[in-house]
Amino acid sequence: MLDPKWIRENPDVIAEAGRLKRISVDMPAYLALDKKHRQILTEVESSRAYLKAESKKLGKLSPEDRELALGDQKERKLVLQKLEAEEQLLRKELHLLAMKLPMPPAPEVPEGKDDTQNIELACVGTPPVFSFTPKTHIQIGEELDLLDIPRGVKLAGSRNYLLKGELALLEQAILRMAVDHMVKRGFELVSVPMLVNRECMEGTGYFPGGEEQAYLAERDDLSLIGTSEVPLTSIHAGEKLDEANLPIRRIALSPCFRREAGTYGKDTKGLYRVHQFWKVEQVVIGPHDLEWSLQEHRAILANATDFLDLLELPYRVVNVCGGDLGQGQVQKFDIETWMPSRNSYGETHSASRFHDFQARRLNLRYKPSSGGKPLYCHTLNNTVIASPRVLIALLENNQNEDGTVRIPSALQPFFGAKTLGKNIRA
């Protein structure tokens, strides 16, 4: 959400943000409603002030004059009630419009319509060249009897799966390694709820607009999270923190749930686009400082790329273009990891900074140590690792001709072996 005063002063900037992000923005409608609301609000406040002032005079009036004054006040209170009802209605309408306005992207965000126009910033590692015909992660998993997609579909429908034995252990090893990686870097591990209320979804920018992608527990008005960014960022909603306690750096390991509505026929095979997965997410809450946010954005990106380096996986980093940005993101870097079966890089991480967009929606502020009014925090987040998508890259890039899979050296202590597969356990 944006500062209302700033919106009035910069409608063209917001309209341009909508164009760059390919988000429909009707600034004339917003400004007209905002003007109408402020006019009604002025009338409400004026009526309240008048009634308060007149009430103080009642004790000094004669009985006859007091009766007349009370009759006048009764009529004015009825008028005020109508004005208050109209003001509340306009306030709600204005809030709904404001919740859909986009955060302007940073100047360094490239212009483009979709992910095909993202700009590559770095390419690390070399995709493997095999002396044999490589298998897909599906073939590897099924031949080792470690992956069962048909029975996953039988249990829960399309885009579901079972990981068994060593593959399930490998997934947990990667997640545990990711937690260890981030705790060593000073992040606090938090166990968060999987079900959150609407205020959390709205506060982080997923609602309104993302309801179709979420699994809803409608009877209790709760949503299953699509990322632990939602509860992690919302922990201090409505609070005023002390600047001395910033920044707050936290991670969570959680299952995530996404309906993948609108992706019918896209990435239907294998583990790339599924309804349920595991993720270690990093969230940072810090001061209202543009330069700090930029530096922190690079730091959380490095946390993820350093982890991929430990996994010895080839990847690239892209600067996401305007048309591929979300409503609240100021800038986003995606990390795409090489997946041989796709013969391309597949998205595995997204590192985003929001400035005060989420904090305003969550009413998340801090008291500056220098004094003055409370300021809205800045928030950032990034994936540390997500599974099973990372398993695609690990299995396919490290496969051996005999069908087994080499385990990267840094991962071996967490997995307990150098190789995945029944034939070789050395």
C-alpha positions in Angstrom: 0.0 0.0 0.0 1.2 3.5 -0.8 1.1 6.7 1.3 -2.3 8.5 0.5 -0.7 11.9 0.4 2.1 10.7 -1.9 -0.6 9.2 -4.2 -2.3 12.5 -4.5 0.9 14.2 -5.3 2.2 11.6 -7.8 -0.7 10.1 -9.7 1.4 10.0 -13.0 4.1 8.0 -11.2 1.6 5.4 -10.2 0.0 5.3 -13.6 3.5 4.7 -15.1 4.1 2.0 -12.5 1.0 0.3 -13.7 2.1 0.5 -17.3 5.6 -0.9 -16.5 4.1 -3.8 -14.4 1.2 -4.5 -16.8 -1.2 -3.8 -13.9 -4.5 -2.0 -14.7 -4.6 1.3 -12.8 -7.5 3.8 -12.9 -6.0 6.9 -11.2 -8.9 9.3 -12.2 -11.4 7.0 -10.4 -9.1 6.7 -7.3 -8.5 10.5 -7.2 -12.2 11.3 -7.6 -13.2 8.9 -4.8 -10.4 10.2 -2.6 -11.6 13.8 -3.1 -15.2 12.8 -2.3 -14.2 10.9 0.8 -12.2 13.8 2.1 -15.1 16.2 1.5 -17.5 14.0 3.4 -14.9 13.4 6.2 -14.6 17.2 6.6 -18.4 17.5 7.0 -18.4 14.7 9.6 -15.6 16.3 11.6 -17.3 19.7 11.4 -20.6 18.3 12.5 -19.0 16.5 15.4 -17.2 19.6 16.5 -20.4 21.7 16.3 -22.4 19.2 18.4 -19.6 19.0 21.0 -19.4 22.8 21.3 -23.2 23.2 21.5 -23.4 20.4 24.2 -21.1 22.4 26.4 -23.6 25.4 26.3 -26.7 23.4 27.4 -26.1 23.9 31.1 -26.1 27.7 30.7 -29.4 27.8 28.8 -32.9 28.5 30.2 -35.3 25.5 30.2 -37.1 26.8 27.1 -33.9 27.4 25.2 -32.4 24.1 26.3 -35.5 22.3 24.9 -35.1 24.0 21.6 -31.3 23.3 21.5 -31.9 19.6 22.3 -34.3 19.4 19.4 -31.8 21.0 17.1 -29.1 18.6 18.3 -31.3 15.6 17.7 -31.9 16.6 14.1 -28.2 17.3 13.6 -27.2 13.9 15.1 -29.5 12.2 12.5 -27.8 14.1 9.7 -24.4 13.2 11.2 -25.3 9.5 11.4 -26.1 9.6 7.6 -22.8 11.4 6.9 -20.9 8.9 9.0 -22.4 5.9 7.2 -21.6 7.5 3.8 -18.0 8.2 5.0 -17.5 4.6 6.2 -18.7 3.3 2.9 -16.5 5.6 0.9 -13.6 4.7 3.2 -14.0 1.0 2.4 -14.3 1.6 -1.4 -11.2 3.8 -1.3 -9.3 1.2 0.7 -10.1 -1.5 -1.9 -8.8 0.7 -4.7 -5.7 1.7 -2.7 -5.0 -2.0 -2.1 -4.6 -2.6 -5.8 -2.3 0.3 -6.6 1.2 -0.9 -7.7 4.5 0.1 -6.0 6.7 1.9 -8.5 9.6 -0.2 -9.7 13.2 0.9 -9.0 15.0 2.8 -11.9 17.3 -0.2 -12.4 14.4 -2.5 -13.2 14.4 -3.3 -17.0 11.3 -2.7 -19.1 9.7 -5.8 -20.5 6.4 -7.6 -20.8 7.2 -11.0 -19.2 9.9 -13.3 -18.0 11.3 -13.7 -21.5 12.6 -10.1 -21.2 14.4 -10.5 -17.9 18.0 -9.5 -18.1 20.8 -11.9 -17.2 23.2 -10.5 -14.6 25.4 -13.5 -13.9 25.9 -17.1 -15.0 27.7 -19.4 -12.6 29.0 -22.9 -13.4 28.9 -25.0 -16.5 26.0 -27.3 -17.5 27.3 -30.9 -17.5 28.1 -32.7 -20.7 27.2 -36.4 -20.5 29.0 -39.3 -22.2 25.7 -41.2 -22.1 22.1 -40.4 -22.8 21.0 -38.6 -19.6 17.7 -39.4 -17.9 15.1 -37.1 -16.6 14.5 -36.8 -12.8 11.3 -38.8 -13.3 13.2 -41.7 -14.9 16.0 -41.6 -12.3 13.5 -41.5 -9.4 11.2 -44.2 -10.8 14.0 -46.6 -11.8 15.4 -46.4 -8.3 11.9 -46.8 -6.8 12.2 -43.5 -4.9 9.6 -41.4 -6.8 6.0 -42.4 -7.3 3.9 -39.8 -9.2 0.9 -42.0 -10.1 0.2 -42.9 -6.5 0.6 -39.3 -5.5 -2.0 -38.4 -8.1 -4.3 -41.2 -6.8 -4.1 -39.8 -3.3 -4.6 -36.1 -4.1 -5.1 -35.4 -7.8 -2.8 -34.0 -10.4 0.6 -32.3 -9.6 1.0 -34.5 -6.5 3.8 -37.1 -5.8 5.4 -39.4 -3.3 9.1 -39.2 -2.4 10.3 -42.5 -0.9 13.3 -43.8 1.0 16.6 -42.2 0.0 14.9 -39.4 -2.0 12.8 -38.4 0.9 15.9 -38.4 3.1 17.8 -36.3 0.5 15.0 -33.7 0.5 15.2 -33.4 4.3 19.0 -33.3 4.1 18.9 -30.3 1.8 16.4 -28.5 3.9 18.4 -29.1 7.1 21.6 -28.0 5.3 19.8 -24.8 4.3 18.7 -24.1 7.8 22.2 -24.7 9.1 23.6 -22.4 6.4 21.3 -19.5 7.4 21.6 -19.9 11.2 25.4 -19.6 10.8 24.7 -16.3 9.0 22.8 -14.9 12.0 19.2 -15.7 11.0 16.8 -16.8 13.6 14.8 -20.0 12.8 11.1 -19.6 13.5 8.4 -22.3 13.4 5.4 -20.5 11.9 1.7 -21.4 11.3 0.7 -23.0 8.0 -2.7 -21.4 8.2 -3.0 -17.7 8.5 -5.8 -15.1 8.6 -6.8 -12.8 5.8 -5.0 -9.8 7.4 -1.7 -11.6 6.9 -2.5 -12.4 3.2 -3.6 -8.8 2.6 -0.7 -7.3 4.6 1.9 -9.1 2.5 0.2 -8.3 -0.8 -1.2 -11.7 -1.8 -4.8 -10.6 -1.3 -6.7 -9.1 -3.0 -5.9 -10.6 -6.3 -4.3 -13.9 -5.4 -7.2 -15.7 -3.9 -7.4 -18.1 -6.9 -3.9 -19.3 -6.1 -4.5 -20.0 -2.5 -6.1 -23.0 -0.7 -8.8 -21.5 1.5 -10.1 -22.9 4.8 -13.3 -20.9 4.3 -15.2 -22.1 7.3 -12.5 -20.5 9.5 -11.6 -17.7 7.1 -8.0 -18.9 7.0 -5.6 -19.6 4.1 -2.8 -22.2 3.7 0.4 -20.4 3.1 2.1 -20.4 -0.3 5.3 -19.3 1.3 6.4 -18.7 4.9 7.1 -15.1 3.9 3.5 -14.4 4.8 3.7 -15.4 8.6 7.3 -14.3 9.0 6.7 -10.8 7.7 3.4 -10.5 9.6 4.8 -11.4 13.1 5.0 -7.8 14.2 2.0 -6.4 12.4 0.4 -3.5 14.2 3.5 -3.1 16.4 6.0 -0.2 16.9 9.5 -1.7 17.1 12.6 0.0 18.5 15.1 1.0 15.9 17.8 -0.6 18.1 16.2 -4.0 17.4 16.4 -3.6 13.7 17.1 -5.3 11.4 15.3 -8.5 12.2 16.6 -11.5 10.1 14.5 -14.7 10.3 14.0 -17.9 8.4 11.3 -20.5 8.4 11.2 -24.1 7.1 7.6 -24.9 6.1 5.4 -26.8 3.7 3.9 -24.5 1.1 0.6 -24.9 -0.8 -0.3 -23.4 -4.2 -3.3 -24.2 -6.4 -1.4 -23.2 -9.6 -4.7 -21.9 -11.0 -4.3 -20.8 -14.6 -1.4 -23.1 -15.4 -3.4 -25.9 -17.0 -1.2 -27.8 -19.5 2.0 -26.0 -18.3 4.8 -28.1 -16.8 2.5 -31.0 -16.2 5.2 -33.7 -16.0 7.5 -34.3 -13.0 8.3 -32.1 -10.0 8.6 -28.7 -11.4 5.1 -27.3 -10.8 3.4 -29.0 -7.9 0.7 -28.1 -5.4 2.7 -28.9 -2.2 6.4 -28.4 -1.6 8.9 -27.5 1.1 10.8 -24.2 1.4 13.3 -22.5 3.6 12.5 -18.8 3.3 14.5 -15.8 4.5 12.8 -12.5 5.6 14.4 -9.3 6.7 12.6 -6.4 8.4 14.7 -3.2 8.6 14.8 0.6 8.8 13.2 3.0 6.3 16.4 3.5 4.4 16.6 3.1 0.6 20.4 2.4 0.5 20.1 -0.1 3.3 17.4 -1.9 1.4 19.5 -2.1 -1.7 22.5 -3.5 0.2 20.3 -6.0 2.1 18.7 -7.1 -1.2 22.2 -8.0 -2.5 23.0 -9.8 0.8 19.9 -12.1 0.8 20.6 -12.8 -2.9 24.2 -13.9 -2.0 22.8 -16.1 0.8 21.0 -18.1 -1.8 23.7 -18.1 -4.5 26.3 -19.2 -1.9 24.1 -22.1 -1.0 23.8 -23.2 -4.7 27.6 -23.0 -4.9 27.7 -25.5 -2.0 25.4 -27.7 -3.9 27.7 -27.4 -7.0 24.8 -26.5 -9.3 25.0 -24.4 -12.4 22.7 -21.3 -12.2 22.1 -17.8 -13.4 20.8 -14.6 -11.9 18.3 -12.4 -13.7 17.1 -8.9 -13.1 13.3 -9.3 -13.4 11.6 -6.9 -15.8 8.6 -4.7 -14.9 6.0 -6.9 -16.6 7.2 -9.9 -14.5 7.1 -8.0 -11.2 4.4 -8.3 -8.6 2.3 -5.4 -7.3 4.4 -4.6 -4.3 7.9 -5.5 -5.5 10.3 -2.6 -6.0 12.8 -5.0 -7.6 13.3 -8.7 -7.9 16.2 -11.0 -8.7 15.4 -14.5 -9.8 17.8 -17.4 -9.6 17.4 -20.0 -12.3 19.1 -23.4 -11.9 20.2 -25.6 -14.9 17.8 -28.5 -15.5 19.1 -30.9 -18.2 15.6 -32.4 -18.9 14.3 -28.9 -19.7 17.5 -28.0 -21.6 17.3 -24.7 -19.9 17.4 -22.9 -16.6 14.4 -23.2 -14.3 13.4 -20.7 -11.7 14.3 -21.8 -8.2 14.6 -18.6 -6.1 13.0 -15.1 -6.1 14.7 -12.3 -4.1 12.4 -9.3 -3.6 12.5 -5.9 -1.9 9.3 -4.0 -1.1 10.4 -0.8 0.7 7.5 0.1 2.9 4.7 -1.5 0.7 4.1 -4.5 3.0 4.8 -2.5 6.2 2.1 0.0 5.5 -0.5 -2.7 4.9 0.6 -4.5 8.1 1.0 -1.2 10.0 4.5 -2.3 10.9 6.5 0.7 12.2 9.5 1.5 14.4 10.5 4.4 16.7 13.6 6.1 15.4 16.4 6.3 18.0 16.8 10.0 17.1 13.2 10.7 18.0 10.4 11.9 15.8 7.4 10.2 14.4 7.4 6.4 14.0 8.5 5.3 10.5 7.3 2.3 8.4 9.8 -0.5 8.1 11.3 -1.9 4.9 10.8 -5.6 4.2 12.7 -8.1 2.0 12.5 -11.8 1.3 14.2 -14.5 -0.7 14.1 -18.3 -1.0 17.0 -20.2 0.5 16.0 -23.4 -1.1 12.7 -25.0 -2.3 12.0 -28.7 -2.8 11.2 -30.7 -4.8 12.3 -28.3 -7.6 15.9 -28.4 -6.4 15.7 -32.2 -6.6 15.3 -31.9 -10.4 18.6 -30.1 -10.7 20.4 -32.3 -8.2 19.3 -35.6 -9.7 19.7 -34.6 -13.3 23.0 -32.7 -13.1 24.7 -35.3 -10.9 23.4 -38.6 -12.5 25.8 -41.4 -13.2 25.5 -43.8 -16.2 24.5 -46.7 -13.9 21.4 -44.7 -12.7 22.8 -43.6 -9.4 23.3 -40.0 -8.4 26.4 -38.3 -6.9 25.9 -36.3 -3.8 27.7 -33.0 -3.6 30.5 -33.0 -0.9 28.9 -30.3 1.2 25.6 -32.2 1.3 27.1 -35.6 2.2 27.3 -35.0 6.0 23.6 -34.2 6.0 22.6 -37.1 3.8 25.0 -39.6 5.2 26.4 -41.0 1.9 28.3 -40.0 -1.2 25.8 -41.6 -3.6 22.0 -41.9 -4.0 20.9 -45.3 -5.4 20.6 -48.9 -4.5 23.6 -50.1 -6.6 26.3 -47.9 -5.0 26.6 -46.8 -1.4 30.3 -45.7 -1.0 
